[in-house]
């Protein structure tokens, strides 16, 4: 398949967020994290009825919502030019049960769920058992970090980089499912650079993703 790396240059002379970008990168470099519980009952039931895995559906739905939000797809070229990618590809961790280590994989996003699911399974089969930090080569420039901590139902999760942020893509982390009033709740954390997004944009992400989890047949079928 052809990997989608299509991007469009951002003209900072006309960009509506120009002053905010300057402020949050030069004057007060800032990122922020929001965590919310999402109801994933309908999607879990839909997948279980079809004997499909939750993780690739989660990766797909998040990536599809990101494709609808231009603020979440802003990247920077090696020369410092700002661009907006058409899509982002999920980069996620694989857990090795035998020694409790993880490896990082990425799967090419496809707007068709069946195709993406097949891509995910192929990556798992080829690279999933390799105990090394980055078993899959040639990571695309437009990948974003997304993961799960299935052992803990957290109320807050914040990644702490030990070097200055050099990306504007979101970092997304899900936690353990928890049953509440016969519904399945999943905590989800979104961390993003304030230069490209505000609380409103992250709230829109949560709202759209909840809609996706509520209507799996429309989004996955």
Phi, psi and omega per residue, in radians:
X1 nan 2.777 3.092
X2 -1.577 2.176 -3.136
X3 -1.340 2.221 -3.112
X4 -1.389 1.867 3.042
X5 -2.093 0.359 -3.101
X6 -1.098 2.334 3.120
X7 -2.537 2.786 -3.129
X8 -2.156 2.311 3.130
X9 -1.152 2.474 3.070
X10 -1.659 2.130 3.104
X11 -1.457 1.820 -3.054
X12 -1.276 -0.180 3.081
X13 -1.330 -0.415 -3.128
X14 -2.061 -0.085 -3.084
X15 -1.136 2.232 -3.079
X16 -1.138 -0.369 -3.113
X17 -1.731 0.207 -3.032
X18 -0.939 -0.878 -3.072
X19 -1.184 -0.638 3.113
X20 -1.181 -0.683 3.110
X21 -1.071 -0.774 3.123
X22 -1.101 -0.803 -3.091
X23 -1.060 -0.807 -3.039
X24 -1.497 -0.040 3.013
X25 -1.917 -0.540 -3.044
X26 -1.884 -0.766 -3.035
X27 -1.565 -0.759 3.135
X28 -2.506 1.337 -3.123
X29 -0.974 2.130 -3.000
X30 -2.547 2.436 2.916
X31 -2.232 2.933 3.120
X32 -2.617 2.820 -3.109
X33 -2.226 2.390 2.978
X34 -2.172 2.411 3.100
X35 -2.171 2.348 3.133
X36 -2.476 2.678 3.015
X37 -1.527 2.293 3.074
X38 -2.006 2.485 3.108
X39 -1.494 2.003 -3.086
X40 -1.938 0.287 -3.043
X41 -1.003 -0.909 -3.057
X42 -1.070 -0.711 -3.142
X43 -1.221 -0.743 3.102
X44 -1.026 -0.768 -3.136
X45 -1.152 -0.741 -3.123
X46 -1.081 -0.767 -3.140
X47 -1.200 -0.738 -3.131
X48 -1.077 -0.663 -3.140
X49 -1.151 -0.383 -3.126
X50 -1.909 0.113 -3.137
X51 0.955 0.801 3.108
X52 -1.929 2.656 -3.096
X53 -1.366 2.576 3.140
X54 -1.331 -0.731 -3.010
X55 -0.978 -0.890 3.133
X56 -1.108 -0.543 3.086
X57 -1.176 -0.714 3.079
X58 -1.060 -0.828 3.122
X59 -1.064 -0.732 -3.113
X60 -1.151 -0.823 -3.078
X61 -1.132 -0.751 3.105
X62 -1.080 -0.794 -3.126
X63 -1.121 -0.612 3.121
X64 -1.201 -0.719 3.087
X65 -1.140 -0.712 3.094
X66 -1.025 -0.650 3.130
X67 -1.118 -0.287 3.126
X68 -1.639 -0.157 -3.033
X69 -2.043 1.801 -3.071
X70 -1.079 -0.495 -3.129
X71 -1.149 -0.423 -3.080
X72 -1.537 -0.052 -3.016
X73 -2.061 0.405 -3.121
X74 -1.553 2.173 -3.141
X75 -2.192 3.093 -3.115
X76 -2.310 2.292 3.125
X77 -1.358 2.881 3.105
X78 -0.997 -0.418 3.128
X79 -1.564 0.040 3.082
X80 1.603 0.071 3.125
X81 -1.338 2.405 3.094
X82 -1.509 2.361 3.125
X83 -2.398 2.805 3.034
X84 -2.070 2.063 3.140
X85 -1.393 2.641 3.074
X86 -1.169 -0.721 -3.134
X87 -2.487 2.838 2.953
X88 -2.056 2.567 3.133
X89 -1.797 2.327 -3.076
X90 -1.271 2.311 3.055
X91 -2.012 2.075 -2.917
X92 -2.405 2.873 -3.121
X93 -1.683 2.520 3.032
X94 -1.963 2.253 -3.099
X95 -1.615 2.325 3.086
X96 -1.784 1.935 -3.031
X97 -1.179 -0.451 -3.050
X98 -1.242 -0.626 -3.131
X99 -2.241 0.140 3.047
X100 1.097 0.502 3.047
X101 -1.733 3.004 3.110
X102 -2.248 2.710 2.983
X103 -2.227 2.634 3.131
X104 -1.751 2.179 3.057
X105 -2.113 2.840 2.960
X106 -2.399 2.611 -3.134
X107 -2.215 2.358 3.141
X108 -1.113 2.234 3.105
X109 -1.257 2.450 3.031
X110 -2.352 2.345 -3.121
X111 -1.137 -0.273 3.073
X112 -1.614 2.091 -3.055
X113 -1.069 -0.704 -3.131
X114 -1.067 -0.727 3.119
X115 -1.177 -0.744 3.123
X116 -1.113 -0.737 3.130
X117 -1.028 -0.748 3.111
X118 -1.134 -0.699 3.083
X119 -1.057 -0.751 -3.137
X120 -1.086 -0.830 -3.134
X121 -1.101 -0.663 3.126
X122 -1.129 -0.719 3.102
X123 -1.134 -0.701 3.115
X124 -1.093 -0.752 -3.111
X125 -1.168 -0.681 -3.064
X126 -1.420 -0.658 -2.992
X127 -2.096 -0.214 -2.951
X128 -1.091 -0.466 -3.096
X129 -1.699 0.080 -3.122
X130 -1.504 2.056 -3.086
X131 -1.511 1.367 3.116
X132 -2.661 2.653 -3.045
X133 -1.013 -0.713 -3.056
X134 -2.327 1.348 -3.063
X135 -1.244 -0.451 -3.111
X136 -1.662 2.132 -3.083
X137 -1.382 3.042 2.989
X138 0.957 1.031 3.088
X139 -1.214 2.332 -3.109
X140 -1.205 2.668 3.125
X141 -1.201 -0.396 -3.119
X142 -1.864 0.943 2.973
X143 -1.844 2.631 3.091
X144 -2.202 2.712 -3.084
X145 -1.495 2.226 3.101
X146 -2.530 2.426 -3.078
X147 -2.654 -3.063 3.071
X148 -2.474 2.546 2.961
X149 -2.113 1.453 -2.966
X150 -1.287 -0.034 -3.094
X151 -1.675 -0.162 -3.030
X152 -2.409 2.259 3.010
X153 -1.631 1.644 -3.014
X154 -1.590 2.839 3.017
X155 -1.862 -0.176 3.104
X156 -2.762 2.470 3.066
X157 -2.546 2.214 -3.139
X158 -2.370 1.990 3.044
X159 -1.203 2.464 -3.100
X160 -2.107 1.599 3.099
X161 -1.197 2.524 -3.134
X162 -1.726 0.131 3.002
X163 -2.299 2.795 3.126
X164 -1.011 2.509 3.119
X165 -1.047 2.256 3.088
X166 -2.087 0.351 3.113
X167 -2.450 2.683 3.085
X168 -1.978 0.045 3.113
X169 -1.256 2.650 3.117
X170 -1.240 2.706 2.971
X171 -2.013 2.173 -2.994
X172 -2.193 2.349 -3.107
X173 -2.441 2.266 3.088
X174 -1.826 2.693 3.119
X175 -2.003 -2.939 -3.070
X176 -1.207 2.444 3.007
X177 -1.104 2.558 3.072
X178 -2.425 2.256 3.135
X179 -1.365 2.265 3.130
X180 -2.541 1.977 -3.120
X181 0.938 0.825 3.093
X182 1.134 0.313 3.080
X183 -2.138 2.619 3.124
X184 -1.721 2.098 3.119
X185 -1.846 2.405 3.115
X186 -2.232 2.091 3.075
X187 -1.243 2.473 3.131
X188 -2.399 2.232 3.141
X189 -1.898 2.363 3.068
X190 -2.162 2.148 3.083
X191 -2.050 2.320 -3.090
X192 -2.637 2.733 3.108
X193 -1.295 2.303 -3.116
X194 -1.172 -0.262 3.129
X195 -1.121 -0.476 -3.051
X196 -1.966 -0.283 -3.059
X197 -2.616 2.664 3.082
X198 -2.038 3.141 3.128
X199 -1.021 -0.585 3.109
X200 -1.037 -0.781 -3.085
X201 -1.165 -0.687 3.108
X202 -1.197 -0.628 3.081
X203 -1.111 -0.667 3.066
X204 -1.100 -0.672 3.091
X205 -1.059 -0.855 3.139
X206 -1.053 -0.740 -3.115
X207 -1.103 -0.786 -3.129
X208 -1.207 -0.658 3.132
X209 -1.188 -0.656 3.070
X210 -1.079 -0.715 3.071
X211 -1.036 -0.718 3.122
X212 -1.115 -0.787 3.124
X213 -1.133 -0.512 -3.140
X214 -1.343 -0.385 -3.053
X215 -2.272 1.127 -3.067
X216 -1.086 -0.548 -3.112
X217 -1.179 -0.573 3.115
X218 -1.283 -0.589 -3.038
X219 -1.685 -0.531 -3.083
X220 -1.923 -0.431 -3.038
X221 -1.377 nan nan
